[in-house]
Structure formats: structure tokens, C-alpha cells
Amino acid sequence: MEKILIDTDVVLNVLLKEEPFFEASARVFARLEREDVCGFVTATTMTNIYYIARKRIGTENARLCVRKLLETPGLKFLSVDEQILRNAEASEMSDFEDAVQAAAANIAKIDFIVTRNIRDFRCSPIPAVTPEKLLETIQ
């Protein structure tokens, strides 16, 4: 079974029903619920999601988004510790948030990072794919 780390942008596509990305991102989450793949997000992704969602849809709805994620079948949460932060800081990735996710994915032996932002993950030790590409891969 593939292990995937889901980037913040893909999670937000689903939670905020962002078109035109909602359908493919929601299908990734459906695959988690069917346990076709094992999904992960980092703890820092959860705080970022709350922060972004709160600005767009308010505090109460942002908390509901966090609760939905915590209750999503097939979704697990990766801790971010000092070693991951050091690995991220030492990486060649230009975006530190993405580097943290890639470092956490590397330590957890994740197969793919699912993101809409492939370019920022080009130096990642874990291959990055779009939701559409992942769905093609795991048919």
C-alpha cells in the first residue's frame, strides 16, 4: 500500500471546496477512507490549515476543518521534531515549510508527496505528484 503525505494545498482544496481542484483532491481523500492508500499530514500542516481557514471562513469553521481532519479515516499525523527541522534547514529546498514536510516524509519512508506545487518540491528526497497523477498511479 502506498504511503502518501498530503500537502496543505491539497487538504485546503477539499476542506474549502476550492474549484477547479476540489474533485481530484476529494478523490484522494476517498482513497484514504477506502484504505487504498495510507495518508499522512504533518503536525505543522494542521496548524497552517487552521491559520489559513480561519482567515477565509472564520474561527468556528476553521476548528470544524481541523476536527474533520482528525476524524478522517486513513489519515495519520507526523510529528515534527528537532531532527526534521534540522534536515529541512539543511536541504536545498527554497521553501522551509515544504522542506519540513519533505524531511518528515523522508524519515517516515513516504512514497509520494501529493501537492499542487510540484516545482517547490523538485529538490525533495520524496517524489512529488499532483492529485491527478497519484490517482493515475494507484488505480
N, C-alpha and C positions, 0 to 999 in steps of 0.2 A: 504494500500500500504506500502510495506517495505521501511524503510529508511536505506540507507547504506552509510557508509563512506569508500571511496576507498583509500587505502594506496598508497604511492608513487610508490612502485614496480609494482603494477598493472597498474597504469597510464603509467609508462615508458614502460611496455610491449607493450602497444598499440601504443604510440607515436613513439617508436623506432622500432616497429615491431620485438620484441625480440622473437625468437623461442627458445624453443617449447611452450612458454607461450602465444603467441600472440592471437591464436584463442579463447581460453576461455575468456581471458581478453577483447578482442574485443566484444565478445557476451554479456558481462556485460554492456559495453557501448551501445550496440544496445538496450538492455532492457531499459536503461535510455532514449534513444531517442524515444522509443515507449511509454515511461512513464509507464512501468510496475513496476518500482521501482523509488524511489526518491533518487538521488545520491548527495553526498557531498564530498568535499575535504576541508582541512583546508588551510588557507592563507599561512601557513608555508610550506605546501606541494607544493604550486605554486612556491615559491622561491627555494625550493630544486629541483624541476623538472627543472627549468631554469638552475640552477647551474650544475646539472648532464648532462643535454642535451647539454649545451654549451661546456663542455669538450669533449663530444663524437661527436657532429655534428656541432659545431660552433655557434657563436653568432646569426647570422641571422636565422638559422634554429631553434635554441632554442626559439627565440622570436615567430616564427611561431607556435611552440608547445604550448606556453602559449596562444597565440591568439586562437588556435583551442579549447583549454580547456575553455576559456572564452565564446566561442560561442557554446559550446556543449549543445544541448537541454537536459533538465532534470538534469543538473549538477548545484549545488549551492555551495556557498563558505562560510565556517565557519570562523568567526573572532577568533583570539587567543588573549585573554586579560590577565590581571594580575591574575584573579581568576583561569583561566585554567592553567596558568604556575605554580601557587602555588599548585593546585591539582596534576599536573603532578610531581612536585618536591616531594610531599608527598606520591606519590604512591609507590607501591612495584615493579613496572616495572623497569627493569635494563636499558633499552634504553630510554633516555629522549625524543628523537624525537617521539618514539612510545607512550610514556606516554602522551605527549601533544595531540597527535591525539585521544587517548583513553579518555582523560579528556574532550576534545571538543565534542567528540561523546556522552559522558555521559550527559553532560549539554544539548545537542541538542536532547536527547532521541532517538538516533540512534538504530536501531535493530541489525545490524551486521557491523563489520569491515571486509572489503574484502581485503585480503592480501595473499601473498605467504609465509609470515614469521609468521606462526601461533605461533611458540614457543615463540617469543618475546612478544606476547600478552596474554600469559597464565594467567597473573595477572590482565588483563584488566577487568573493570566492564561491558564491552560490549563483547559479544562473537565474536571471530574472525573465519572467514571461508575463504577457498580458493575460487577463482572464480568458479571452477568446482562445489564445494559444494553449493555455492549460487545458481547457475543455476539449480541444482537438487531441491533445496528448493523452489524456486519461479516458477517452471514450469508453 
